[in-house]
Amino acid sequence: QVQLVESGGGLVQAGGSLRLSCAASGRTLSNYVMGWFRQAPGKEREFVASIPWSGGTRYYADSVKGRFTISRDNDKNTVYLQMNSLKPEDTAVYYCAARYSYCSGYGCDRRLKEYSHWGQGTQVTVSS
């Protein structure tokens, strides 16, 4: 089993920055892809970014491209989401997720159903 714990959310003004962390434990993640998703009130959960644990192509949703950066620290078993130039529409609960790499590519990474492990979420609120 894989356990994921997010942290780093909070309240920030528009234009500000936050860095989310996702600490992973439980098993070796070398064959996993890590993803960040978010869910705003009244909306469906949506893909934000993804990164293979062992390295490779990172994908981003169009809405965050150029502002958010996903990265990982293998020594710390942690995945990060650096969020810059935040906008009020980025307000959401952000979730870290992990999936075994049965498939690859943007189409696969963005599908919620591919992910078998989820964190509890961390709230990000961006004020205007």
Disulfide bonds with the S-S distance in Angstrom:
Cys22-Cys96 2.03
Cys103-Cys108 1.59
